[in-house]
Amino acid sequence: MNLRLEKRQIDYYDKITDKLVGEIEIIDFQIEIIKKRFSIPKDDPYVYNPYQITITNVDLFPYVIFDFNLHDYFLACYSR
């Protein structure tokens, strides 16, 4: 698969309605660190699939204020 990467971001959803609430651009996406910390499977070498962000990996995104009581957060990759 030959995808053209457009952007990496954090999508966050309302816990009750599951509706998309917002998007936060990932400023510095360090793929090797992300792959290790999120245990990305080998069949997703470019981290194209969404992965849930939890309390154990929020330190990778110090510019984001997470509210896990209200929202679920996911790494997202958008391409054409």
C-alpha positions in Angstrom: 0.0 0.0 0.0 1.4 3.3 -1.0 -0.3 6.1 1.0 0.6 9.7 1.0 0.7 10.9 4.6 -1.3 14.1 5.1 -1.2 14.6 8.9 -1.0 12.9 12.3 -3.4 14.0 15.0 -5.3 13.1 18.1 -9.0 12.6 17.6 -11.2 12.7 20.7 -14.7 11.5 21.2 -17.5 12.0 23.7 -17.6 9.0 26.1 -21.4 9.0 26.1 -22.3 9.7 22.5 -19.1 8.5 20.8 -19.3 11.6 18.6 -16.1 13.3 17.5 -15.5 16.3 19.7 -12.2 17.6 18.4 -8.9 17.1 16.7 -5.4 18.1 18.0 -2.5 18.2 15.6 0.5 16.1 16.7 3.4 18.5 16.7 6.4 16.1 16.8 5.4 12.5 15.8 8.4 10.3 16.7 7.4 7.1 15.0 9.9 4.7 16.7 8.9 5.9 20.2 5.2 5.7 19.4 5.7 2.1 18.0 7.3 1.0 21.2 5.0 2.8 23.7 1.8 1.7 21.9 3.0 -1.8 21.1 2.2 -1.3 17.4 2.0 -4.6 15.5 4.5 -5.4 12.8 1.8 -5.3 10.1 1.3 -1.5 10.7 4.9 -0.3 10.4 3.9 3.3 9.6 1.2 3.5 12.3 -1.6 4.2 9.9 -4.3 2.6 12.1 -5.9 4.4 15.1 -4.6 3.5 18.6 -6.2 4.5 21.9 -4.3 6.9 24.1 -4.4 6.1 27.8 -3.1 7.5 31.0 0.1 5.4 30.5 1.2 7.2 27.4 -0.1 10.8 27.8 3.5 11.9 28.6 4.2 11.6 24.8 1.9 14.6 24.3 2.8 17.2 26.9 1.0 20.0 25.0 -2.4 18.3 25.4 -4.7 18.5 28.5 -6.5 15.1 28.6 -9.8 14.6 30.3 -10.4 10.9 30.4 -13.7 11.4 32.4 -15.3 13.0 29.4 -13.4 11.8 26.3 -11.7 8.9 24.6 -8.5 9.8 22.7 -7.0 8.1 19.7 -3.9 8.5 17.5 -5.1 9.2 14.0 -3.4 9.3 10.6 -5.1 10.9 7.6 -3.9 10.3 4.1 -5.1 10.5 0.5 
